[in-house]
């Protein structure tokens, strides 16, 4: 299944009889330890609760640093913002010895400080122009364009509160660097924790309240992780998808994915709705959460609809691959996906020795607002970052322009390498027939009901 399995969190905060939060990772903290932590916060002049000896050191730091306002979830008043996920992240940083944020986030924090009034500026690129906006999608998708989502579009209602209320108990992998890339080596880049949708939305609210401007001196106090490329429609939101998928297809966008995925599913006796549902993905993000500079896998076109908040997109044409020092990776990670082509370039402050050719790059930028959809042609590079609490609906798709690449996507999704030899041979024949059907498909009618 695409849904992440629930991790074992028995070693995390468990409620005590008094309603406090007890850490079962170690014995209760001694008074001297608590006093030592308190001494680092001279502005704190309140009382220390008796149950504080059962808190983690990270919880104590949060309590003292907030003047006694923030406590672990189990002891906090409902009117006080709390964040179990933030405490868990801080503990992971300490356990893994991570002493700095990802290079991308450090760069963005600096960029935002220097260009807070116009974060869409890219001074290091050869050119930086706005993505054009249009009344309707173009007949042939060659360059990025932004269109308005339909006013009666059902997905317009799917904001943070919706996902927390309807599917808050669902688990997903939360990553400091998203999507995964095979060449990631640093601990900060590989940081990942499991969390529920409700936990993540609470985390977004706390980050927005306490660190909305992504301050450089708060990078470890408020570490950023993404709930990216979540596939709720495969599992928990299957019924919602079955009743909505037709209306989720943007008017005027030539998308033949449904037709070809139906054909693929029929060929291999699969549930076509379940298979197709994995290609509508939801990304939730706190301010400062970044999607690394990369390309869509298997030369897919893609659209990104902003449901809530504002998101900055920095785009580069396929011909800029040399300027971006393209790196290739193989499949890795779990159901949240991976990047097959990524760039190591810091787009805000590129290394002048290693990445001097970035000075020739031609960027297009846009701040996507709620109700807007960005259409991105195959092969284009994308970097994006949430400027405010954000929900984005993302759909990769194929049509007559990039159809020769959908077979590689379908083969990868089919996990052909796990088959015995006799089934591999059979699947090979099926794929050959499927390829002929797709190659011969010249019907422009997209009525796939």
ROSEPA-82030 format. One record per residue (C-alpha): residue number from 1; x, y, z. Coordinates in steps of 0.25 Angstrom, whole numbers, always signed. Layout:
BEGIN
{NUM,{X,Y,Z}};
...
***
This chain:
BEGIN
{1,{+0,+0,+0}};
{2,{+4,+14,-2}};
{3,{+0,+19,+12}};
{4,{+12,+18,+21}};
{5,{+10,+8,+33}};
{6,{+9,+14,+46}};
{7,{+23,+14,+53}};
{8,{+25,+9,+67}};
{9,{+25,+21,+76}};
{10,{+24,+14,+89}};
{11,{+37,+21,+94}};
{12,{+31,+35,+92}};
{13,{+23,+43,+102}};
{14,{+13,+34,+110}};
{15,{+2,+40,+119}};
{16,{+4,+39,+134}};
{17,{-7,+38,+144}};
{18,{-6,+53,+147}};
{19,{-8,+56,+132}};
{20,{+7,+60,+130}};
{21,{+16,+54,+119}};
{22,{+26,+44,+123}};
{23,{+38,+41,+115}};
{24,{+41,+26,+116}};
{25,{+54,+27,+108}};
{26,{+61,+30,+121}};
{27,{+60,+32,+136}};
{28,{+53,+45,+141}};
{29,{+62,+57,+140}};
{30,{+70,+61,+153}};
{31,{+67,+75,+159}};
{32,{+81,+79,+155}};
{33,{+79,+76,+140}};
{34,{+66,+84,+140}};
{35,{+73,+95,+147}};
{36,{+85,+95,+137}};
{37,{+75,+96,+125}};
{38,{+67,+107,+132}};
{39,{+80,+115,+134}};
{40,{+81,+116,+119}};
{41,{+69,+124,+119}};
{42,{+71,+136,+129}};
{43,{+58,+143,+124}};
{44,{+50,+132,+130}};
{45,{+44,+135,+143}};
{46,{+32,+126,+145}};
{47,{+30,+113,+153}};
{48,{+35,+99,+148}};
{49,{+23,+89,+148}};
{50,{+26,+77,+157}};
{51,{+23,+68,+144}};
{52,{+35,+75,+137}};
{53,{+44,+64,+142}};
{54,{+37,+55,+132}};
{55,{+39,+63,+120}};
{56,{+50,+62,+110}};
{57,{+61,+72,+110}};
{58,{+55,+78,+97}};
{59,{+42,+80,+103}};
{60,{+49,+87,+115}};
{61,{+56,+96,+105}};
{62,{+43,+100,+98}};
{63,{+36,+102,+111}};
{64,{+47,+112,+117}};
{65,{+49,+118,+103}};
{66,{+35,+122,+102}};
{67,{+34,+128,+115}};
{68,{+26,+116,+120}};
{69,{+15,+117,+109}};
{70,{+18,+104,+102}};
{71,{+17,+90,+109}};
{72,{+17,+76,+103}};
{73,{+3,+73,+97}};
{74,{-2,+65,+109}};
{75,{+0,+76,+119}};
{76,{-3,+88,+111}};
{77,{-16,+96,+112}};
{78,{-24,+95,+99}};
{79,{-23,+110,+96}};
{80,{-8,+109,+96}};
{81,{-1,+105,+83}};
{82,{+6,+91,+85}};
{83,{+14,+83,+75}};
{84,{+18,+68,+78}};
{85,{+24,+67,+65}};
{86,{+33,+79,+67}};
{87,{+38,+72,+80}};
{88,{+41,+59,+73}};
{89,{+48,+66,+62}};
{90,{+57,+73,+72}};
{91,{+60,+60,+79}};
{92,{+64,+54,+66}};
{93,{+74,+65,+63}};
{94,{+80,+62,+76}};
{95,{+81,+47,+75}};
{96,{+87,+48,+61}};
{97,{+96,+59,+64}};
{98,{+91,+69,+54}};
{99,{+96,+82,+56}};
{100,{+91,+90,+44}};
{101,{+79,+91,+35}};
{102,{+80,+86,+20}};
{103,{+88,+95,+11}};
{104,{+75,+99,+3}};
{105,{+68,+104,+16}};
{106,{+80,+112,+21}};
{107,{+81,+118,+7}};
{108,{+66,+122,+7}};
{109,{+67,+128,+21}};
{110,{+78,+137,+16}};
{111,{+71,+140,+3}};
{112,{+58,+144,+10}};
{113,{+66,+153,+20}};
{114,{+72,+160,+8}};
{115,{+60,+160,-1}};
{116,{+48,+160,+8}};
{117,{+40,+169,-1}};
{118,{+43,+162,-13}};
{119,{+47,+147,-10}};
{120,{+44,+143,-25}};
{121,{+57,+151,-29}};
{122,{+69,+142,-34}};
{123,{+80,+152,-35}};
{124,{+90,+141,-39}};
{125,{+83,+136,-52}};
{126,{+85,+142,-65}};
{127,{+70,+145,-66}};
{128,{+58,+144,-57}};
{129,{+44,+147,-63}};
{130,{+30,+145,-58}};
{131,{+22,+132,-62}};
{132,{+11,+137,-71}};
{133,{-3,+136,-67}};
{134,{-14,+132,-77}};
{135,{-29,+131,-77}};
{136,{-29,+116,-81}};
{137,{-18,+105,-84}};
{138,{-11,+106,-97}};
{139,{-14,+95,-108}};
{140,{+1,+91,-108}};
{141,{+8,+92,-95}};
{142,{+22,+97,-98}};
{143,{+25,+107,-87}};
{144,{+20,+109,-72}};
{145,{+7,+116,-71}};
{146,{-2,+120,-59}};
{147,{-18,+119,-60}};
{148,{-29,+120,-51}};
{149,{-35,+108,-45}};
{150,{-50,+106,-47}};
{151,{-58,+114,-37}};
{152,{-67,+102,-34}};
{153,{-55,+92,-33}};
{154,{-57,+83,-21}};
{155,{-42,+83,-18}};
{156,{-43,+98,-14}};
{157,{-48,+93,-1}};
{158,{-37,+84,+3}};
{159,{-29,+93,+12}};
{160,{-21,+89,+24}};
{161,{-33,+89,+33}};
{162,{-40,+79,+23}};
{163,{-29,+69,+23}};
{164,{-27,+70,+38}};
{165,{-42,+68,+41}};
{166,{-44,+57,+31}};
{167,{-31,+49,+31}};
{168,{-23,+54,+43}};
{169,{-20,+40,+47}};
{170,{-13,+36,+34}};
{171,{+2,+34,+35}};
{172,{+13,+39,+25}};
{173,{+28,+40,+24}};
{174,{+32,+55,+27}};
{175,{+46,+59,+21}};
{176,{+55,+70,+22}};
{177,{+59,+69,+8}};
{178,{+48,+66,-2}};
{179,{+47,+58,-11}};
{180,{+57,+48,-8}};
{181,{+70,+47,-16}};
{182,{+80,+35,-17}};
{183,{+92,+44,-15}};
{184,{+88,+50,-2}};
{185,{+99,+47,+8}};
{186,{+98,+57,+19}};
{187,{+90,+54,+32}};
{188,{+82,+67,+31}};
{189,{+78,+63,+17}};
{190,{+74,+49,+20}};
{191,{+66,+54,+33}};
{192,{+52,+47,+33}};
{193,{+41,+44,+43}};
{194,{+28,+38,+43}};
{195,{+16,+46,+47}};
{196,{+1,+48,+45}};
{197,{-6,+58,+37}};
{198,{-12,+64,+50}};
{199,{+2,+65,+56}};
{200,{+7,+72,+43}};
{201,{-4,+82,+42}};
{202,{-1,+86,+57}};
{203,{+13,+87,+54}};
{204,{+10,+96,+42}};
{205,{+2,+105,+52}};
{206,{+13,+106,+62}};
{207,{+23,+109,+52}};
{208,{+15,+120,+46}};
{209,{+12,+126,+60}};
{210,{+27,+125,+65}};
{211,{+36,+126,+52}};
{212,{+28,+131,+40}};
{213,{+40,+139,+35}};
{214,{+49,+127,+35}};
{215,{+60,+134,+44}};
{216,{+74,+129,+42}};
{217,{+76,+127,+57}};
{218,{+64,+119,+58}};
{219,{+67,+108,+48}};
{220,{+70,+97,+58}};
{221,{+59,+102,+68}};
{222,{+49,+100,+57}};
{223,{+54,+90,+47}};
{224,{+46,+89,+34}};
{225,{+41,+76,+29}};
{226,{+31,+74,+17}};
{227,{+19,+65,+16}};
{228,{+21,+64,+2}};
{229,{+14,+56,-10}};
{230,{+4,+49,+0}};
{231,{-5,+40,-7}};
{232,{-18,+40,+1}};
{233,{-27,+35,-10}};
{234,{-20,+22,-11}};
{235,{-25,+18,+3}};
{236,{-32,+27,+13}};
{237,{-38,+36,+3}};
{238,{-42,+26,-8}};
{239,{-57,+29,-7}};
{240,{-54,+44,-8}};
{241,{-46,+41,-21}};
{242,{-56,+32,-27}};
{243,{-67,+43,-26}};
{244,{-57,+54,-30}};
{245,{-47,+50,-40}};
{246,{-55,+54,-52}};
{247,{-56,+68,-47}};
{248,{-41,+69,-43}};
{249,{-37,+69,-57}};
{250,{-35,+83,-61}};
{251,{-43,+88,-73}};
{252,{-35,+90,-85}};
{253,{-23,+82,-81}};
{254,{-20,+71,-91}};
{255,{-18,+59,-81}};
{256,{-18,+45,-87}};
{257,{-13,+38,-75}};
{258,{-27,+33,-70}};
{259,{-29,+26,-84}};
{260,{-15,+20,-84}};
{261,{-16,+15,-70}};
{262,{-29,+9,-72}};
{263,{-23,+1,-83}};
{264,{-11,-3,-75}};
{265,{-20,-7,-63}};
{266,{-29,-15,-72}};
{267,{-16,-22,-78}};
{268,{-11,-26,-65}};
{269,{-24,-29,-58}};
{270,{-23,-17,-48}};
{271,{-32,-8,-41}};
{272,{-31,+5,-51}};
{273,{-37,+15,-41}};
{274,{-27,+10,-30}};
{275,{-15,+11,-39}};
{276,{-19,+24,-45}};
{277,{-22,+30,-31}};
{278,{-7,+30,-28}};
{279,{-4,+41,-38}};
{280,{-12,+52,-31}};
{281,{-3,+56,-19}};
{282,{-5,+66,-8}};
{283,{+7,+74,-1}};
{284,{+5,+81,+12}};
{285,{+16,+91,+16}};
{286,{+20,+100,+27}};
{287,{+26,+114,+23}};
{288,{+40,+111,+18}};
{289,{+38,+96,+14}};
{290,{+45,+94,+1}};
{291,{+44,+84,-11}};
{292,{+58,+83,-16}};
{293,{+62,+87,-31}};
{294,{+58,+75,-39}};
{295,{+50,+70,-51}};
{296,{+38,+61,-52}};
{297,{+41,+47,-54}};
{298,{+39,+40,-67}};
{299,{+37,+53,-75}};
{300,{+23,+56,-69}};
{301,{+16,+69,-71}};
{302,{+10,+73,-58}};
{303,{+1,+83,-52}};
{304,{+1,+89,-38}};
{305,{-12,+95,-32}};
{306,{-10,+104,-20}};
{307,{-22,+101,-10}};
{308,{-17,+109,+2}};
{309,{-5,+119,+5}};
{310,{+5,+124,-5}};
{311,{+17,+116,-11}};
{312,{+29,+122,-19}};
{313,{+32,+114,-31}};
{314,{+46,+116,-38}};
{315,{+46,+109,-52}};
{316,{+57,+106,-62}};
{317,{+56,+101,-77}};
{318,{+61,+87,-81}};
{319,{+72,+94,-88}};
{320,{+78,+99,-75}};
{321,{+82,+85,-70}};
{322,{+97,+88,-72}};
{323,{+95,+101,-65}};
{324,{+89,+94,-53}};
{325,{+99,+82,-53}};
{326,{+89,+71,-54}};
{327,{+91,+59,-46}};
{328,{+84,+46,-48}};
{329,{+79,+36,-38}};
{330,{+72,+23,-38}};
{331,{+59,+19,-30}};
{332,{+60,+20,-15}};
{333,{+51,+23,-3}};
{334,{+37,+19,-1}};
{335,{+23,+23,-6}};
{336,{+26,+38,-5}};
{337,{+34,+37,-17}};
{338,{+48,+41,-22}};
{339,{+55,+50,-32}};
{340,{+62,+43,-44}};
{341,{+69,+56,-48}};
{342,{+73,+67,-38}};
{343,{+82,+79,-37}};
{344,{+92,+82,-26}};
{345,{+92,+97,-30}};
{346,{+89,+107,-19}};
{347,{+80,+116,-28}};
{348,{+81,+128,-18}};
{349,{+95,+128,-15}};
{350,{+102,+118,-25}};
{351,{+117,+114,-22}};
{352,{+125,+122,-32}};
{353,{+135,+111,-34}};
{354,{+127,+99,-35}};
{355,{+114,+105,-41}};
{356,{+119,+117,-49}};
{357,{+111,+113,-61}};
{358,{+98,+116,-53}};
{359,{+101,+131,-58}};
{360,{+95,+126,-71}};
{361,{+82,+120,-66}};
{362,{+69,+126,-70}};
{363,{+59,+126,-59}};
{364,{+44,+128,-59}};
{365,{+38,+130,-45}};
{366,{+24,+131,-39}};
{367,{+17,+133,-26}};
{368,{+5,+123,-27}};
{369,{-7,+128,-20}};
{370,{-20,+120,-15}};
{371,{-28,+117,-27}};
{372,{-17,+117,-37}};
{373,{-11,+106,-45}};
{374,{+3,+105,-51}};
{375,{+4,+96,-63}};
{376,{+18,+91,-65}};
{377,{+23,+84,-78}};
{378,{+32,+72,-78}};
{379,{+46,+74,-75}};
{380,{+45,+87,-68}};
{381,{+53,+89,-55}};
{382,{+45,+92,-42}};
{383,{+49,+98,-29}};
{384,{+38,+102,-19}};
{385,{+37,+107,-5}};
{386,{+24,+111,+3}};
{387,{+24,+125,+8}};
{388,{+12,+123,+17}};
{389,{+4,+110,+22}};
{390,{+2,+103,+9}};
{391,{-6,+92,+2}};
{392,{-3,+88,-12}};
{393,{-10,+78,-21}};
{394,{+0,+72,-31}};
{395,{-3,+63,-43}};
{396,{+7,+58,-53}};
{397,{+1,+54,-67}};
{398,{+4,+50,-81}};
{399,{-2,+53,-94}};
{400,{+1,+52,-109}};
{401,{+13,+61,-107}};
{402,{+21,+52,-97}};
{403,{+14,+39,-98}};
{404,{+26,+31,-102}};
{405,{+31,+33,-87}};
{406,{+18,+27,-80}};
{407,{+23,+13,-82}};
{408,{+35,+15,-74}};
{409,{+26,+21,-63}};
{410,{+16,+9,-64}};
{411,{+27,-1,-63}};
{412,{+33,+5,-51}};
{413,{+20,+5,-44}};
{414,{+18,-9,-48}};
{415,{+31,-13,-41}};
{416,{+34,-23,-52}};
{417,{+48,-27,-46}};
{418,{+41,-34,-35}};
{419,{+35,-44,-44}};
{420,{+39,-58,-47}};
{421,{+45,-60,-61}};
{422,{+33,-66,-68}};
{423,{+24,-55,-63}};
{424,{+35,-45,-68}};
{425,{+34,-50,-82}};
{426,{+19,-50,-81}};
{427,{+19,-35,-76}};
{428,{+29,-32,-87}};
{429,{+19,-36,-98}};
{430,{+7,-29,-91}};
{431,{+16,-16,-90}};
{432,{+19,-17,-105}};
{433,{+5,-18,-109}};
{434,{+2,-6,-99}};
{435,{+13,+2,-106}};
{436,{+6,+0,-120}};
{437,{-7,+4,-115}};
{438,{-2,+17,-109}};
{439,{+7,+20,-121}};
{440,{-5,+18,-130}};
{441,{-14,+27,-122}};
{442,{-18,+39,-130}};
{443,{-31,+41,-124}};
{444,{-32,+56,-118}};
{445,{-45,+52,-111}};
{446,{-42,+51,-96}};
{447,{-56,+46,-92}};
{448,{-51,+35,-83}};
{449,{-64,+32,-75}};
***
